[in-house]
Every structure is written in structure tokens, then in C-alpha cells.
Amino acid sequence: MAKGLGLEIYSFEELSSTQLWLCEQIRTQNLFPPLAVVAKRQKDGIGSRGNQWEETKEALTFSFALPITSLPKDLPLVSSSLFFGYLFKKVLAQRGSKVWLKWPNDLYLGERKMGGVITSKVGEVVVGGIGLNLDSSNDSYAFLESEVPKDGLLEEYLGELSKEWRWKQIFSNYEIEFKLKSDFIFHHEGERVSALEATLCEDGALLFRGKKVYSAR
């Protein structure tokens, strides 16, 4: 267990799922926020649409718990994954990655998925989880470019989370990138839909056929 940035970081060689483990610790009040957990291997990681994340030989998989009161006051909780995902994308981009955030919570490199973000609410605590593929031998996913430094990535991201952010600030930046990458496909109620048919709203939702959509399912 390491300490830094006001967070305790619990490290494991292997967990079934960092997200499920941390949610259970918060639910049973064995641990209290703020804290984070990282595992070198996940056997049953949860994907960004609730699917099982395929295990890879090398990945960065972690979850973190924050009191809702520590989040930006103007953040719509339904868009927490977008908020957490954009900050992680920002850290990767600053390190030289060409990663982009596909609405609402997928990390992409070019046309291939490289990772994803998931968020759960446990009482008055938000638990966020991120998985990033680092395995170049896995043909199913893109992987973080070899020239991008990986050391200290988790700590740098947790440092970003600890800063005073406003949702409006994050949304304004994401909105620009969304317009540049709006030719992607998302899933809605089993249907493949072009984002060109939707409008990005200020609360992070997509307005599609007169209805606000907050998640791709």
C-alpha cells in the first residue's frame, strides 16, 4: 500500500475485478474514500458497456473511490465516466499518445479500442475504474504506443483528479474534440447509430431522435 496525493493506493498482483473489489469494500465500509486500487492482472474485468473485459498479458487496470462532495459541483453524475475518461485521455496525450475518447467512455487509438472507463455509485461515493491495454501481442485491441512513458501514469492521473476542475471546463474541451471525431458509431438499444445523427448536450448526453442518451448500450 502506497500513500500519495491524499489517496491510499492498494496494489495487488491479481484481482477478479478492481471495480467489484473496491465497490464491495466501500459498500461494507471496510475502506473509505478517497483511495485507489491497482492490479497487475484482472481475471473478470468489467468492460465499459458492462461486458467482460478480455484479459490481456499486460494492462493498467485500476479503480478509485471519491466522495461525491469532492467532485465538481457542476458535474452531472450521469456523465462521470466522460469526466474521468477525458482527464485520463488528457494525461496520456500529454505523454505523447494519439488516444481519443469515444463517447461516452471508450479510449481509442485510431479506429481500435485501447481501453475504457466505468463508473459506479455506492451511497455517497463514486467509484471509477479504468482499463488500458499495454499488450502489443493482443490482436483484439489497440495498445498504448511503445514510446509513451508508462512509469507514474496512475499517480499522475490521480494528481489530475485532485485538482479543482469544473465540468464546464472539461466539457468545452471535449466538445471540440467530439466535433472532430463525430463520424463514429455508438450502440443504442441494440442498434448501431452514427454520432453524426446526434447532438452533444451540455450535460454530456447525446440528443438522438428527440431523446437524451447518456450511455452506449
C-alpha positions in Angstrom: 0.0 0.0 0.0 1.4 3.4 -1.0 0.3 6.8 0.0 0.3 10.0 -2.1 -1.8 12.8 -3.4 -4.1 12.3 -0.4 -5.1 8.9 -1.7 -4.1 5.4 -0.4 -3.2 3.1 -3.2 -3.7 -0.6 -2.7 -1.7 -2.8 -5.1 -2.4 -6.4 -5.9 -0.8 -9.0 -8.2 -4.2 -10.2 -9.2 -7.9 -9.4 -8.6 -11.0 -10.7 -10.2 -12.0 -7.1 -10.8 -10.7 -3.9 -9.2 -14.1 -2.3 -9.7 -16.1 -5.0 -8.0 -13.5 -5.3 -5.2 -13.5 -1.6 -4.4 -17.3 -1.3 -4.6 -17.6 -4.1 -2.1 -15.0 -2.5 0.2 -17.0 0.7 0.2 -20.4 -1.0 0.5 -19.3 -3.0 3.5 -17.4 0.0 5.0 -14.1 -1.9 5.2 -12.4 1.0 3.4 -13.3 4.7 3.0 -12.7 7.2 0.2 -10.5 8.7 -1.1 -8.5 5.6 -2.2 -7.5 3.7 -5.2 -6.7 0.0 -6.1 -4.5 -1.3 -8.9 -3.9 -4.9 -10.0 -1.3 -6.3 -12.4 -3.9 -8.8 -13.6 -7.7 -8.9 -13.7 -9.5 -12.1 -14.4 -13.0 -10.8 -14.8 -12.7 -7.1 -15.5 -15.8 -5.2 -16.4 -16.0 -3.5 -19.8 -17.3 0.0 -20.4 -20.7 -1.3 -21.5 -21.0 -3.9 -18.7 -19.4 -6.6 -20.8 -16.5 -8.7 -19.5 -13.1 -7.1 -20.4 -10.9 -9.7 -22.1 -7.8 -10.4 -20.0 -4.5 -9.3 -21.6 -0.9 -10.2 -20.8 -0.2 -6.6 -19.9 -2.6 -3.8 -18.9 -3.1 -1.0 -16.5 -6.2 -1.7 -14.5 -7.3 0.3 -11.5 -10.3 1.7 -9.7 -10.6 4.7 -7.4 -13.3 5.9 -4.9 -14.1 9.5 -4.3 -16.7 11.2 -2.2 -19.4 12.8 -4.4 -18.7 16.1 -2.5 -15.1 16.1 -3.9 -16.3 16.2 -7.5 -17.0 19.4 -9.4 -20.2 20.9 -8.2 -21.5 21.4 -11.8 -20.7 17.8 -12.8 -23.8 15.8 -13.8 -23.2 12.5 -12.1 -24.6 10.6 -15.2 -21.5 11.9 -17.1 -18.9 10.9 -14.5 -17.4 8.4 -16.9 -17.0 11.1 -19.5 -15.3 13.4 -17.0 -12.9 10.7 -15.7 -12.2 9.4 -19.2 -11.4 12.9 -20.5 -8.9 13.5 -17.7 -7.2 10.2 -18.4 -7.1 10.9 -22.1 -5.5 14.3 -21.3 -2.7 12.7 -19.2 -2.0 10.2 -22.0 -2.0 12.9 -24.7 0.4 15.0 -22.6 2.8 12.0 -22.7 2.6 11.8 -26.5 -0.2 9.4 -27.1 -2.7 9.9 -30.0 -5.5 8.5 -27.9 -9.0 9.9 -28.2 -12.1 9.5 -26.1 -15.0 7.9 -28.0 -18.3 9.0 -26.4 -19.0 8.3 -23.6 -16.3 6.2 -22.1 -14.1 4.3 -24.5 -10.4 5.1 -25.1 -9.5 4.6 -28.8 -6.3 4.7 -30.8 -7.2 5.3 -34.5 -10.2 3.0 -35.2 -9.4 0.5 -32.5 -10.4 0.4 -28.8 -7.5 0.6 -26.4 -9.3 0.9 -23.1 -12.4 2.0 -21.3 -13.9 3.7 -18.2 -16.7 2.5 -15.9 -18.4 4.3 -13.0 -20.5 3.0 -10.1 -22.3 4.9 -7.3 -22.2 3.4 -3.8 -24.1 5.5 -1.4 -22.5 9.0 -1.5 -19.3 7.6 -3.1 -18.4 7.4 -6.8 -16.2 4.5 -7.8 -14.4 4.9 -11.2 -12.5 2.2 -13.0 -10.1 2.4 -15.9 -8.6 -0.4 -18.0 -5.8 0.3 -20.6 -4.3 -2.3 -22.8 -0.5 -2.4 -22.9 -0.1 -5.7 -24.6 1.2 -5.4 -28.2 0.6 -9.1 -28.9 -3.2 -8.9 -28.4 -4.9 -8.5 -31.8 -8.3 -7.7 -30.3 -7.3 -4.2 -29.0 -5.0 -1.3 -29.8 -2.2 -0.8 -27.2 -0.6 2.2 -25.8 2.2 3.3 -28.1 5.6 2.0 -27.0 7.2 5.5 -27.0 4.7 6.7 -24.4 6.2 6.6 -20.9 4.2 4.4 -18.6 6.0 5.0 -15.3 4.0 7.0 -12.8 0.9 7.1 -15.1 -1.5 6.1 -12.3 0.0 8.6 -9.9 -0.1 11.4 -12.5 -3.8 10.7 -13.2 -4.7 10.7 -9.5 -3.0 14.0 -9.3 -5.2 15.3 -12.1 -8.3 14.1 -10.2 -7.2 16.0 -7.1 -7.2 19.3 -9.0 -10.0 21.9 -8.8 -11.9 21.2 -12.0 -15.2 22.5 -13.4 -17.4 20.3 -15.6 -18.0 23.2 -17.9 -14.2 23.5 -18.5 -13.9 19.8 -19.3 -17.0 19.7 -21.4 -15.8 22.7 -23.5 -12.6 20.9 -24.4 -14.3 17.6 -25.1 -16.9 19.3 -27.3 -14.2 20.5 -29.6 -12.7 17.0 -29.9 -16.2 15.4 -30.3 -16.9 17.6 -33.4 -13.6 16.5 -34.9 -14.3 12.8 -34.3 -18.1 12.7 -34.7 -18.1 10.1 -37.5 -18.0 7.1 -35.1 -20.7 4.5 -34.3 -22.2 4.0 -30.9 -24.7 1.4 -29.7 -28.2 2.4 -28.5 -30.8 -0.3 -27.5 -29.0 -2.9 -29.7 -28.8 -0.6 -32.7 -25.7 0.8 -34.3 -26.1 4.5 -34.6 -23.8 7.2 -36.3 -22.9 10.0 -33.9 -23.5 12.3 -36.9 -27.2 11.8 -36.3 -26.9 13.0 -32.7 -26.1 16.3 -30.9 -23.8 16.6 -27.9 -25.6 18.3 -25.0 -24.0 20.4 -22.2 -24.7 17.7 -19.6 -22.7 15.2 -21.7 -25.7 13.4 -23.1 -26.3 12.8 -26.8 -29.6 14.1 -28.1 -30.8 11.4 -30.5 -34.2 11.2 -32.2 -35.6 13.6 -29.6 -34.3 11.6 -26.6 -31.3 12.2 -24.4 -28.9 9.2 -24.2 -26.2 9.0 -21.5 -24.7 5.6 -22.2 -23.9 3.4 -25.2 -25.7 0.1 -24.6 
